[in-house]
Amino acid sequence: MIEHKDNKGTRTVQRSIDIINCFTIDEYELSLTQISERLGLAKSTTSRLLDTLLQNGIVQKNNINLKYTLGYKMYDFGRIAEKNYSVEIRELAKPFMEKLRNETEESVTLYMLQNKKRVCIERCSSNQSLSHVVRVGETLPLAVGAGGKALLAFQTNTYIQAIIEKLEPSELKEQLIKDLPFIKEGNFAISMDERGAGINAISSVIYDKNKNVTFCLCVSGPSIRFNLDKMESFKDRIKDYAKQISEKAVQ
């Protein structure tokens, strides 16, 4: 009987987390029907879970259109989560990112390794009318794109294998296995049209105060302007700025 209660409690917690994960930057407002359909739960069950989350400020309800959004408490949690080492790295990296943006005239992004993906924690957008934009908080894969591959190359073999074994097609796996040692040796990764046609990027990793690789600096732009020659011309500068941020981080 006790085991049954524990399992039921765990399931309820997981379902509540699943509800929170339904919300994204693009879909920040959802109806009861949308949430219940995404979770595969009955509306009555979903409604009870939402009522509990509502009472605790985790979600809030628009009384006009009856849709739900994340609540004020999630904002508080976000501010608490910011009180960690990533804030220090962001502050250290920001001046270098601005310099790099001005020198390359392209967008500069700071990524952090999180839950086997990378998340944008800071950006300096290009001032040009045509540019590549990654939103702060946006989550991207590790196996595709310069920033992801740069971070992945410096992780343990077990970690890398866990990412690679889930990849399809096999050609992507084979290419990544070949590329990662060279990326680690040179501390830079280049991607051309990998996450979408017309976007190129180059990245170099940042070491944290424990000399682990959890962050990377990335410059990206439209391929018609930010071509291979231009990326190569800025390669050493990007690596140097990433190195300087790493040196400041370990002081």
Rosetta blueprint (number, residue, H / E / L):
1 M L
2 I H
3 E H
4 H H
5 K H
6 D H
7 N H
8 K H
9 G H
10 T H
11 R H
12 T H
13 V H
14 Q H
15 R H
16 S H
17 I H
18 D H
19 I H
20 I H
21 N H
22 C H
23 F L
24 T L
25 I L
26 D L
27 E L
28 Y L
29 E L
30 L E
31 S L
32 L H
33 T H
34 Q H
35 I H
36 S H
37 E H
38 R H
39 L H
40 G L
41 L L
42 A L
43 K H
44 S H
45 T H
46 T H
47 S H
48 R H
49 L H
50 L H
51 D H
52 T H
53 L H
54 L H
55 Q H
56 N L
57 G L
58 I L
59 V E
60 Q E
61 K E
62 N L
63 N L
64 I L
65 N L
66 L L
67 K L
68 Y E
69 T E
70 L E
71 G L
72 Y H
73 K H
74 M H
75 Y H
76 D H
77 F H
78 G H
79 R H
80 I H
81 A H
82 E H
83 K L
84 N L
85 Y H
86 S H
87 V H
88 E H
89 I H
90 R H
91 E H
92 L H
93 A H
94 K H
95 P H
96 F H
97 M H
98 E H
99 K H
100 L H
101 R H
102 N H
103 E H
104 T H
105 E L
106 E L
107 S E
108 V E
109 T E
110 L E
111 Y E
112 M E
113 L E
114 Q E
115 N L
116 K L
117 K E
118 R E
119 V E
120 C E
121 I E
122 E E
123 R E
124 C E
125 S L
126 S L
127 N L
128 Q L
129 S L
130 L L
131 S L
132 H L
133 V L
134 V L
135 R L
136 V L
137 G L
138 E L
139 T E
140 L E
141 P L
142 L L
143 A L
144 V L
145 G L
146 A H
147 G H
148 G H
149 K H
150 A H
151 L H
152 L H
153 A H
154 F L
155 Q L
156 T L
157 N H
158 T H
159 Y H
160 I H
161 Q H
162 A H
163 I H
164 I H
165 E L
166 K L
167 L L
168 E L
169 P L
170 S H
171 E H
172 L H
173 K H
174 E H
175 Q H
176 L H
177 I H
178 K H
179 D H
180 L H
181 P H
182 F H
183 I H
184 K H
185 E H
186 G H
187 N L
188 F L
189 A E
190 I E
191 S E
192 M E
193 D L
194 E L
195 R L
196 G L
197 A L
198 G L
199 I E
200 N E
201 A E
202 I E
203 S E
204 S E
205 V E
206 I E
207 Y E
208 D L
209 K L
210 N L
211 K L
212 N L
213 V E
214 T E
215 F E
216 C E
217 L E
218 C E
219 V E
220 S E
221 G E
222 P E
223 S L
224 I L
225 R L
226 F L
227 N L
228 L H
229 D H
230 K H
231 M H
232 E H
233 S H
234 F H
235 K H
236 D H
237 R H
238 I H
239 K H
240 D H
241 Y H
242 A H
243 K H
244 Q H
245 I H
246 S H
247 E H
248 K H
249 A H
250 V H
251 Q L
